[in-house]
Amino acid sequence: MSTTELLLISGSLRERSTNTAALRTAAANAGPGITTHHYTGAAFPQFDPDEDTDPLPESVAELRARIHAVDAVLLAVPEYAGGLPGSFKNLIDWTIADDSPGSLNGKPLAWINAAERGAEKAHAALREVLGYAGSVIVEQACAQVPIAHESVGADGLLTDPAASERVTAVLHALVAAVRG
Ligand SMILES: Cc1cc2nc3c(=O)[nH]c(=O)nc-3n(C[C@H](O)[C@H](O)[C@H](O)COP(=O)(O)O)c2cc1C
């Protein structure tokens, strides 16, 4: 059986991020036949349509190549001030112009909502933005798994077994959808 490749993108740049920990934990428990790649995008230039042309900024070209190389994308994005983190929206803006086969346009995608406070506005915005991107949202793999800041261990993984199990189930649901 060939491996299923996933790109995991956290919308938080925080070192002890609950969103990043959720993705890391799901990846650590993925099991055989699944390869995960983490992406932070910390070094992105600010989106400028004038720069969205060949040759692309190196980090943008790399992001687009990474998206093309995987079968699906798994996100975990926090809410800041009632919306998506600016850094994450910036990352997505850099992907919009690429609608070639293998891009976010048509790519299966799901998310973990790790917010304790719900983050409804950010996730409503996420759904809308991904609509512009043309991603295929795998609804059965999108889940709310509230994670407390204290649940991130020194190793960057979740210490709560129930939350670990749930984020891993999200990843497996996405893989199952991709494999059909
Ligand atoms: C400046 C700031 C604004 C925030 N605004 C919101 C908000 O509007 N809604 C919300 O649910 N959480 C909000 N939060 C809480 C963060 O989303 C929360 O700390 C979350 O755990 C951050 O994600 P991370 O743990 O992956 O870094 C805010 C936090 C900060 C620092």
The ligand as an SDF file (V2000), in Angstrom:
LIG
                    3D

 31 33  0  0  0  0  0  0  0  0999 V2000
   -4.3770   39.0650   21.2310 C   0  0  0  0  0  0  0  0  0  0  0  0
   -5.2410   37.8460   21.4260 C   0  0  0  0  0  0  0  0  0  0  0  0
   -6.5390   37.8670   20.9680 C   0  0  0  0  0  0  0  0  0  0  0  0
   -7.3600   36.7550   21.1460 C   0  0  0  0  0  0  0  0  0  0  0  0
   -8.6240   36.7810   20.6630 N   0  0  0  0  0  0  0  0  0  0  0  0
   -9.4150   35.6710   20.7740 C   0  0  0  0  0  0  0  0  0  0  0  0
  -10.7120   35.6620   20.2230 C   0  0  0  0  0  0  0  0  0  0  0  0
  -11.1830   36.6240   19.6440 O   0  0  0  0  0  0  0  0  0  0  0  0
  -11.4480   34.5290   20.3420 N   0  0  0  0  0  0  0  0  0  0  0  0
  -10.9590   33.4080   20.9730 C   0  0  0  0  0  0  0  0  0  0  0  0
  -11.6630   32.3960   21.0180 O   0  0  0  0  0  0  0  0  0  0  0  0
   -9.7190   33.3930   21.4930 N   0  0  0  0  0  0  0  0  0  0  0  0
   -8.9400   34.4940   21.4180 C   0  0  0  0  0  0  0  0  0  0  0  0
   -7.6750   34.5050   21.9390 N   0  0  0  0  0  0  0  0  0  0  0  0
   -7.2120   33.2990   22.6270 C   0  0  0  0  0  0  0  0  0  0  0  0
   -6.3470   32.4450   21.7220 C   0  0  0  0  0  0  0  0  0  0  0  0
   -7.0540   32.0570   20.5840 O   0  0  0  0  0  0  0  0  0  0  0  0
   -5.8950   31.2440   22.5310 C   0  0  0  0  0  0  0  0  0  0  0  0
   -4.9220   31.6970   23.4490 O   0  0  0  0  0  0  0  0  0  0  0  0
   -5.3630   30.1050   21.7120 C   0  0  0  0  0  0  0  0  0  0  0  0
   -4.9600   29.0900   22.6030 O   0  0  0  0  0  0  0  0  0  0  0  0
   -4.1950   30.5030   20.8350 C   0  0  0  0  0  0  0  0  0  0  0  0
   -3.8560   29.4110   20.0570 O   0  0  0  0  0  0  0  0  0  0  0  0
   -2.5020   28.6010   20.3230 P   0  0  0  0  0  0  0  0  0  0  0  0
   -2.6090   27.9630   21.6970 O   0  0  0  0  0  0  0  0  0  0  0  0
   -2.4870   27.5740   19.2390 O   0  0  0  0  0  0  0  0  0  0  0  0
   -1.3700   29.5650   20.2200 O   0  0  0  0  0  0  0  0  0  0  0  0
   -6.8460   35.5980   21.7970 C   0  0  0  0  0  0  0  0  0  0  0  0
   -5.5240   35.6120   22.2360 C   0  0  0  0  0  0  0  0  0  0  0  0
   -4.7160   36.7050   22.0500 C   0  0  0  0  0  0  0  0  0  0  0  0
   -3.2840   36.6580   22.5110 C   0  0  0  0  0  0  0  0  0  0  0  0
  1  2  1  0
  2  3  1  0
  2 30  2  0
  3  4  2  0
  4  5  1  0
  4 28  1  0
  5  6  2  0
  6  7  1  0
  6 13  1  0
  7  8  2  0
  7  9  1  0
  9 10  1  0
 10 11  2  0
 10 12  1  0
 12 13  2  0
 13 14  1  0
 14 15  1  0
 14 28  1  0
 15 16  1  0
 16 17  1  0
 16 18  1  0
 18 19  1  0
 18 20  1  0
 20 21  1  0
 20 22  1  0
 22 23  1  0
 23 24  1  0
 24 25  2  0
 24 26  1  0
 24 27  1  0
 28 29  2  0
 29 30  1  0
 30 31  1  0
M  END
$$$$
